[in-house]
């Protein structure tokens, strides 16, 4: 049975690439399933950094910046 690692990088763009790289290192160990959760916009960015053959799961959490007084 594989262990499951869930990564939740800070929503800042500068955190996404290092977390994608970390996820790939963990994925190569074969004993782990990896899931990255983040906002829908950041999931699109993460998807572009991962190879098509990746088994890393990407899960978007509903997030509307204007609901929190933030602008994109």
N, C-alpha and C positions, 0 to 999 in steps of 0.2 A: 504494500500500500504506500502510495506516495504521500509525502508531507506537502501541505499547502502553505505557500508564502504569499501574503497579501502586502503589497507596497502601496503606500499612499503618499506620494511626493507632495510637498508644498506646492500650491497652485502657481507659483512663479515659474515662468518659462525656463529660467536658468537651472531649475531643479530637475527638469524633465529628462534631458539627455543623460546625466549621470544615473538617474534611476532606471532608465531604459538599458543602460550599459550593465548596471548591477543585475537587473532582471535577466539579461542574457547570460551572465556568468552563472547565476543560480540555475537557469534553465539547462545549461550544458551539463549539470551534475546528474541529470536524469532521474534522481530520486525525489524531485520536487515538481510540483505544479505551481506556476507563478501567475498571480493576478495583479494587475495595476488598476487602481481606481482613481478617478479624477473627474474634472468637469468635461462636458462634451467637447468643448473647443480644444482642451489640452489632450484629450484622447485622440483627436484627429492628428495633432502634432506628434504624439507618441507613435501612432500607427505608421507615420512616414519614416520613423527612425528604425523600425523593426523589419527584418527580412520577411518576405511573404511566407517562408517556411516556418516561421516562429510559432511556437505553441503557447506563447504568453497570452493570457486572457486580458482583454481591456474592457473595463466596466465604467460607464459614465454615470455620474451622480447628477441628478437634476440640480442645476444652478443657474439662476438668473441674476446677473450682477446688479441690475437696477433695483431688484428687491432689497438689496443691501446697501444702496447708495453708492454703488460703484459703476464706473463707466468703462467700456472696453476700448 
